[in-house]
Amino acid sequence: MSDSNAVIDLDTKVVNSIRAFFGFSGLLALVIGVVILVWPTKTAMVVAAIVGVWALIAALESLAIGVFAKSQGTWSRIGSIALGVFLAAGAIFMFANLGATASWLATLLGIVVGISWIVQGTMSLTLIGGAKSKPWALFYAALSILAGVVLLFSPLLAATVLFILIGVSFVVLGLAQLARGFYFGAN
């Protein structure tokens, strides 16, 4: 059975449900992409606020474990309370200065990706002896290490470019998904 026959055999209600899902998810992706591209700083601050909410929830959880988990040992409870206080302080800092938090998170992301690319390139070099295509493995290793070093020297710029690419991707994929929803099941 071909794809066109499979679509034709679907109930009209099912086709309409699938079209609505495609349309909704496409519209959501398009809106997220436009928001990222039009208000990148504010969008990054929303992401920082979400991380702040996570830190606050994790702080409350750690504090609750430290205070109420009577079956835990003393040092485990003290550690949980200390972690809860640390996370709560971090959450307060994040909420007090969302712009700085967004910049810091973007820089951290750039550094982590840079280090991971350097490690990947190094791993590729260590495996080059058994590679069937040594020139490609060497090219990949050199490119990965070089890109990682560049990211380490400009992590915020790299994260900013990545953020813009994510916004563009959401717009393009959202439009494609909207078209998919519009034409799904059409003859």
Salt bridges, closest charged atoms under 4 A:
none
